Amino acid sequence: MHSNAVIFRIPDWLQAQRPDTPTPDAAARMAWVIELSRRNVDLGTGGPFAAALFNMETHAPVATGVNLVTSSGLSIAHAEIVAISMAQQTLGTFDLSRAGRFELVSSCEPCAMCFGALPWSGIRALTCGARDRDAREIGFDEGPRHPQWIDELERRGIAVQTELCREAARGVLQRYAAAEGTIYNGGRGQ
């Protein structure tokens, strides 16, 4: 069946997930995102990654995303792309900087594709849990990324923090690997 629309079907459980109050503590925001990635694995709705956009002034969540590659059949349905897309649709702008100052909290450092999307989205901060090498360790091909990727983002006005709650985020990746979750690297005939 051919359609002229690309649709990310957000799992029902994710639509109901919002913190009860704004979350000013960065570690608490990350713990919440890591829990989303864990649920995505446990419920079989996608890969071991999650992301959320937060308003930097109020610390309220604006949009959430989990990895939907396997459930949507779309290689671009990474958690960061889903969260950014949902925020842009919710706020009615492709340039999030026009709507405020937003932080993207991601359970893992960005792959090459997600890294490329960050400057164009208009976010002002990126906070990551697991390292790129943690995802590679279980078999994901994160693609080529500039060796000084953090400096590149910071030059564009995007603050970067890495390794926040890294062991918890890495634990979700390890859990996915132990459960023999699909490693969806393109071009490998899997």
C-alpha angles and dihedrals in degrees: 000000000000122000134179092219134080110212131188105203104211112213113252092237091057094053089062095049114102130133111253092232136017111283113224093172112088093208090053091051090050093046089054092051092047089052089054090053090049092051091048089057096042093048093044094234096130148311130331098271136095137174139182136191117226130191104245093214100048099021088224118144115251101181140352133207138184128192108277101172097118097036095046099036088230119126090204095057094104117151093251093050091048093049094046092046092049091049092049092051093044093049095038098234138098088210107063091190087072090062100044141286115313136186122207111213111197130183089224139023112272122271118227093275096048091044088056092052096052101077092043094051097064097236116152101204139031123197118186135191115190121035125246088250090057090061091044090050091066093044108272116140103221093185130227117318130178108268090231094044093143092053089048092055094043090052086058092053098262114131113217131204121177138188096029105159087350097163093053091048091046088050091062090052090050091048090053091050092047089052088051093242116185114275100210107199111158123239095026098102094240 
